[in-house]
Amino acid sequence: MIIHEVDRKKGSLEGSYIYLDTREEENPIDEHSKHLVTTLSDLFRKTGLSSGRFQEPTEQDEEPPKIERLINKYYAEEGFNDFLTFSKSVARHLKDELSNTKTGKGGYLWLNFYEHNGSDFLSLVILRKKNALQIKDLSLDEIEEIDLEKLHMAARVNLTQWKENDPLTIRYIAFKIGRTTAEVTGYFRKFIGCSETIKATKDTNNLVAVTKNYCVAHGFDEMKTENAKREVEEVCLKWLDEGRSVYVNNISEYLDNIYIDEEEHKGRFLEIAQNEPYNLNNQISIDRNALRKLRRYKGFSKKVSISFDSDLLGKTIQFNKNDKSLTFTDLPEDLLQQLRQGLGDGD
């Protein structure tokens, strides 16, 4: 791992300029660096990430993205042959991209090359400072510290998948770009050279819909449907926690092994996922929050039974945590009929 500084600084005459400060050796792997690695790895795991791959050249004389060319030059099966020189080249490339913007913000460029579950990864993260309070001589004092509460701009390249170039592994880059304007953060996408991306939320919403359609296609009853939805959520979370990619064909096989005996009826999940209207790629990005839509809220007492899909919450079902009430605005027709008959006036 190594940290360089590539930041926009205020200038006296020109308004601002891009400042570059590079280290002359890799950062030591010590207690501090291990803490940083662990913290950022957790953020990658818990953050809804977009995904993509390096932009393919469209013209005959067009070159691949600069980052990919640098990886090609310095990375081999045994790892990077000169990680220091590689990282400096990446930092200079970031400076060039940042210079092409008027308001883009940089920070500390953190590069980390590591192996996980038999695959090589390269992480590139923009770290920024934030103000914090400390107590010094029994007085409050303001200090600057690294903001490790969220990812601002970050990318993680699965180098093993990139090198294998498996057509099923379409998206080997996962990244996060902040929600500020494209003028401020758009340079980072160009810096990485990533093709048009798919947002994890969209992928996961489609996965939820495919799971429900799979249950309908096989005629599952309510209990079996809830179990299948729970299985999909749990196995996706398990793979994410293990640092593994989520593939639609693996989910399909997983569900079929549990619920489908007849060979001719297997593969329905994959078929639904890869056709209209979902058109999911085999490798998908997962948003943990969106994945919760596979859950079902339910509660029982002696006189009341309530059960509903979690994706209705905030839409046709509103929860007021202050007075502990639920408001339903789209009741089932058969329940409405029962209520009308119970009132006796049909109104």
ZITATA-V16698 format. One record per backbone hydrogen bond with DSSP energy under -0.5 kcal/mol. NH is the residue of the N-H (numbers start at 0). CO is the residue of the C=O. Records with the same first field share a line. If there is no record, write none. Layout:
NH->CO + CO
This chain:
1->110
3->108
4->20
5->3 + 106
6->18
8->6 + 16
10->14
15->13
16->8
18->6 + 16
20->4
26->0
29->27
33->29
34->30
35->31
36->32
37->33
38->34
39->35
40->36
41->37
42->38
43->39
44->40
45->41
46->42
48->46
49->174
50->197
51->172
54->192
61->58
64->54
68->64
69->65
70->66
71->67
72->68
73->69
74->70
75->78
78->75
80->73
85->81
86->82
87->83
88->84
89->85
90->86
91->87
92->88
93->89
94->90
95->91
96->92
97->93
98->94
99->95 + 96
100->97
104->183
106->5
107->126
108->3 + 106
109->107 + 124
110->1 + 108
111->122
113->111 + 120
115->118
118->115
120->113
121->156
122->111
123->154
124->109
125->152
126->107 + 124
129->144
131->142
133->140
135->133 + 138
138->135
140->133
142->131
144->129
146->127
147->145
152->125
153->175
154->123
155->173
156->121
157->155 + 171
158->119 + 156
159->119
161->157
162->158
163->159
164->160
165->160
168->165
169->167
171->51 + 169
172->51
173->155
174->49
175->153
177->151
183->180
184->180
185->181
187->184
188->184
189->185
190->186
191->187
192->188
193->188
194->52
197->50
199->48
202->198
203->199
204->200
205->201
206->202
207->203
208->204
209->205
210->206
211->207
212->208
213->209
214->210
215->211
216->212
217->213
218->215
219->214
224->220
225->221
226->222
227->223
228->224
229->225
230->226
231->227
232->228
233->229
234->230
235->231
236->232
237->233
238->234
239->235
240->236
241->237
242->239
243->238
245->283
246->244
247->281
250->246
251->247
252->248
253->249
254->250
255->251
256->252
257->253 + 254
258->254
259->255
260->258
264->261
265->262
267->264
270->266
271->267
272->268
273->269
274->271
277->274
278->274
279->272
282->167
283->245 + 281
286->199
287->285
290->286
291->287 + 288
292->289
293->290
294->291
296->307
298->305
300->303
305->298
307->296
309->294
310->292
311->308
312->309
313->316
314->311 + 316
315->311
316->311
317->326
319->317 + 324
320->318
323->319
324->319
326->317
327->325
328->315
335->331
336->332
337->333
338->334
339->335
340->336
341->337
342->338
343->339
344->339
345->339
